[in-house]
Amino acid sequence: MRVPVLLLALAILPINPAAAVPAPAPFAGANAAGPDDAVSARLRRGVEVLRQERELAFGKAFYLRLDASTQRLALMLQGVTLDEYPVSGLEWGVPEVLFVDRRPPADWDLEAFAKGRLEPARERDRIEVLAPAPAPSPTDAASPSPPAVPKSAEESYSVPSPYRIVFAQRVSLEVRARGQGGRNRSLGQRVLDGARLRLADLATALGIGARERVRLRVTLEADAAASLYRSLPPDVGLIVVGLPPR
Amino acid sequence: MSAARVPPGARPVSVAAPRAGPVVARVWALVCSRGGLLAGAVVLLLALAFAGTGWDFRAIPPAAAPPEAMPVSRAALRLAAERERLEAALQRKVPRGSWIVIDQTHNRLRLMRGPDTVLEAPCSAGSGMVLKEGSGGRVWVFDTPRGRFQVLSKMENPVWKKPDWAFVEEGQLIPRNPSDRLEYGSLGEYALYFGNGYMIHGTLYERLLGRPVSHGCIRLGKEPLREVFRQSAIGTPVYIY
């Protein structure tokens, strides 16, 4: 009876050094003593987030701006909102091993995140055309068969739900769809997605593979979630603003 | 049916409970029951471990803006000033006049003025097709670039100077005389050039608007193009995602 329990404990303890530590409050910030200290702490936090946002706005990469206070997700480039996605639910999560949360790093929410990639990845099927042999005059040219009209985005990409945008700083954004919408994904694919995501959750919680530390989960209307999945530029960044102080 | 005959001297083999006596039978039963318990406990533990391992989520409710307390200390005042400076810097990034946003995935173009949408219309962005030249071995990928651009020039009744791929695609020899590259009328009434050979222009194939069928340029219908041309100036930002 003891052997499996010991083996389980031995397997978990080295990868979960904080297991015995109670998880702290998620958001860094205004836990100062006096009222003026609290004001300063809130201001310092706001200024730090704004600095990160300015860095993104003066860069060349696309980025997502998640505003927790107004519950809006926006695709941005150089400080300009290109598209907005109303958020109907927002959660934050941390890995959990045997019902014990792993400690999120302090001030995790004061960083900007970069190099976001979609998971599952969006594959693009490109049509390849081999040009006909050239003829001396246009009238002699072999009339090429008209090229196939490329599929629209809705036809090209089926959208999993949920899907994730995983950033290089071990933070991810999980997007869940509410309602059906035009996801264009079969039942079989959805069942497979679910099983694969559960296994990936187990692996990341145990620190196997991508060692995520924090995950934000947003729920969007199905059409908005699909639109974001289909049009998300590569290597997108993320800034989270308006998180409540602890 | 007769019982199997056992040769003399051979011992009967049994996989059931040993027949050596009641004590052994009792020990065997005990082992069996303990084994079952053990297996059950292991399964239960694994199920608990599975259920309790993963990600733990907590909701973040939309927050009403907290009442702004007046900064009193010198440090707080300095931070408040810094915050204002940063907010102003971010605000300045938003174009004041007209600007154009193109969603090349959904083939939609929006003409904006400040924060307001002035016009929204279907367009055609790059098809993403790959064209391979049979003999020369050149390859072209018909993608629309992403990023921030600006209108560099505006043309009325633009003339298309056909690049090599336009001849290769149609199975024609590439002309030596530059004037043989010129094509009139195929770009519509107007064109707004935004760099690297890319333009926003009209099309002869309006029925395909809303689908990605271009060679990388942005095709727009006649009426929206007229409005975009009218409201844009040299330097108008063009954001493509």
Boltz contact constraints between the chains, C-beta under 6 A:
constraints:
  - contact:
      token1: [A, 1]
      token2: [B, 38]
      max_distance: 6.0
  - contact:
      token1: [A, 4]
      token2: [B, 42]
      max_distance: 6.0
  - contact:
      token1: [A, 36]
      token2: [B, 72]
      max_distance: 6.0
  - contact:
      token1: [A, 36]
      token2: [B, 73]
      max_distance: 6.0
  - contact:
      token1: [A, 39]
      token2: [B, 69]
      max_distance: 6.0
  - contact:
      token1: [A, 39]
      token2: [B, 71]
      max_distance: 6.0
  - contact:
      token1: [A, 39]
      token2: [B, 76]
      max_distance: 6.0
  - contact:
      token1: [A, 40]
      token2: [B, 75]
      max_distance: 6.0
  - contact:
      token1: [A, 40]
      token2: [B, 76]
      max_distance: 6.0
  - contact:
      token1: [A, 43]
      token2: [B, 76]
      max_distance: 6.0
  - contact:
      token1: [A, 43]
      token2: [B, 79]
      max_distance: 6.0
  - contact:
      token1: [A, 43]
      token2: [B, 80]
      max_distance: 6.0
  - contact:
      token1: [A, 44]
      token2: [B, 79]
      max_distance: 6.0
  - contact:
      token1: [A, 46]
      token2: [B, 83]
      max_distance: 6.0
  - contact:
      token1: [A, 47]
      token2: [B, 79]
      max_distance: 6.0
  - contact:
      token1: [A, 47]
      token2: [B, 82]
      max_distance: 6.0
  - contact:
      token1: [A, 47]
      token2: [B, 83]
      max_distance: 6.0
  - contact:
      token1: [A, 50]
      token2: [B, 86]
      max_distance: 6.0
  - contact:
      token1: [A, 54]
      token2: [B, 86]
      max_distance: 6.0
  - contact:
      token1: [A, 54]
      token2: [B, 89]
      max_distance: 6.0
  - contact:
      token1: [A, 57]
      token2: [B, 90]
      max_distance: 6.0
  - contact:
      token1: [A, 57]
      token2: [B, 93]
      max_distance: 6.0
  - contact:
      token1: [A, 68]
      token2: [B, 60]
      max_distance: 6.0
  - contact:
      token1: [A, 69]
      token2: [B, 63]
      max_distance: 6.0
  - contact:
      token1: [A, 71]
      token2: [B, 62]
      max_distance: 6.0
  - contact:
      token1: [A, 77]
      token2: [B, 148]
      max_distance: 6.0
  - contact:
      token1: [A, 77]
      token2: [B, 239]
      max_distance: 6.0
  - contact:
      token1: [A, 78]
      token2: [B, 93]
      max_distance: 6.0
  - contact:
      token1: [A, 78]
      token2: [B, 148]
      max_distance: 6.0
  - contact:
      token1: [A, 79]
      token2: [B, 90]
      max_distance: 6.0
  - contact:
      token1: [A, 79]
      token2: [B, 93]
      max_distance: 6.0
  - contact:
      token1: [A, 80]
      token2: [B, 94]
      max_distance: 6.0
  - contact:
      token1: [A, 82]
      token2: [B, 101]
      max_distance: 6.0
  - contact:
      token1: [A, 82]
      token2: [B, 239]
      max_distance: 6.0
  - contact:
      token1: [A, 82]
      token2: [B, 241]
      max_distance: 6.0
  - contact:
      token1: [A, 90]
      token2: [B, 60]
      max_distance: 6.0
  - contact:
      token1: [A, 91]
      token2: [B, 57]
      max_distance: 6.0
  - contact:
      token1: [A, 91]
      token2: [B, 59]
      max_distance: 6.0
  - contact:
      token1: [A, 92]
      token2: [B, 60]
      max_distance: 6.0
  - contact:
      token1: [A, 93]
      token2: [B, 55]
      max_distance: 6.0
  - contact:
      token1: [A, 93]
      token2: [B, 56]
      max_distance: 6.0
  - contact:
      token1: [A, 93]
      token2: [B, 57]
      max_distance: 6.0
  - contact:
      token1: [A, 94]
      token2: [B, 56]
      max_distance: 6.0
  - contact:
      token1: [A, 96]
      token2: [B, 54]
      max_distance: 6.0
  - contact:
      token1: [A, 96]
      token2: [B, 56]
      max_distance: 6.0
  - contact:
      token1: [A, 97]
      token2: [B, 53]
      max_distance: 6.0
  - contact:
      token1: [A, 98]
      token2: [B, 49]
      max_distance: 6.0
  - contact:
      token1: [A, 98]
      token2: [B, 52]
      max_distance: 6.0
  - contact:
      token1: [A, 99]
      token2: [B, 52]
      max_distance: 6.0
  - contact:
      token1: [A, 101]
      token2: [B, 56]
      max_distance: 6.0
  - contact:
      token1: [A, 126]
      token2: [B, 128]
      max_distance: 6.0
  - contact:
      token1: [A, 126]
      token2: [B, 130]
      max_distance: 6.0
  - contact:
      token1: [A, 127]
      token2: [B, 129]
      max_distance: 6.0
  - contact:
      token1: [A, 128]
      token2: [B, 130]
      max_distance: 6.0
  - contact:
      token1: [A, 129]
      token2: [B, 129]
      max_distance: 6.0
  - contact:
      token1: [A, 129]
      token2: [B, 131]
      max_distance: 6.0
  - contact:
      token1: [A, 130]
      token2: [B, 132]
      max_distance: 6.0
  - contact:
      token1: [A, 131]
      token2: [B, 133]
      max_distance: 6.0
  - contact:
      token1: [A, 131]
      token2: [B, 134]
      max_distance: 6.0
  - contact:
      token1: [A, 131]
      token2: [B, 168]
      max_distance: 6.0
  - contact:
      token1: [A, 131]
      token2: [B, 169]
      max_distance: 6.0
  - contact:
      token1: [A, 132]
      token2: [B, 171]
      max_distance: 6.0
  - contact:
      token1: [A, 133]
      token2: [B, 134]
      max_distance: 6.0
  - contact:
      token1: [A, 134]
      token2: [B, 171]
      max_distance: 6.0
  - contact:
      token1: [A, 134]
      token2: [B, 172]
      max_distance: 6.0
  - contact:
      token1: [A, 134]
      token2: [B, 173]
      max_distance: 6.0
  - contact:
      token1: [A, 135]
      token2: [B, 171]
      max_distance: 6.0
  - contact:
      token1: [A, 138]
      token2: [B, 172]
      max_distance: 6.0
  - contact:
      token1: [A, 141]
      token2: [B, 171]
      max_distance: 6.0
  - contact:
      token1: [A, 141]
      token2: [B, 172]
      max_distance: 6.0
  - contact:
      token1: [A, 142]
      token2: [B, 171]
      max_distance: 6.0
  - contact:
      token1: [A, 144]
      token2: [B, 171]
      max_distance: 6.0
  - contact:
      token1: [A, 150]
      token2: [B, 127]
      max_distance: 6.0
  - contact:
      token1: [A, 150]
      token2: [B, 212]
      max_distance: 6.0
  - contact:
      token1: [A, 152]
      token2: [B, 211]
      max_distance: 6.0
  - contact:
      token1: [A, 153]
      token2: [B, 105]
      max_distance: 6.0
  - contact:
      token1: [A, 153]
      token2: [B, 106]
      max_distance: 6.0
  - contact:
      token1: [A, 201]
      token2: [B, 54]
      max_distance: 6.0
  - contact:
      token1: [A, 201]
      token2: [B, 55]
      max_distance: 6.0
  - contact:
      token1: [A, 202]
      token2: [B, 53]
      max_distance: 6.0
  - contact:
      token1: [A, 205]
      token2: [B, 53]
      max_distance: 6.0
  - contact:
      token1: [A, 205]
      token2: [B, 54]
      max_distance: 6.0
  - contact:
      token1: [A, 215]
      token2: [B, 55]
      max_distance: 6.0
  - contact:
      token1: [A, 217]
      token2: [B, 57]
      max_distance: 6.0
  - contact:
      token1: [A, 230]
      token2: [B, 105]
      max_distance: 6.0
  - contact:
      token1: [A, 231]
      token2: [B, 103]
      max_distance: 6.0
  - contact:
      token1: [A, 231]
      token2: [B, 105]
      max_distance: 6.0
  - contact:
      token1: [A, 233]
      token2: [B, 146]
      max_distance: 6.0
  - contact:
      token1: [A, 233]
      token2: [B, 241]
      max_distance: 6.0
  - contact:
      token1: [A, 244]
      token2: [B, 63]
      max_distance: 6.0
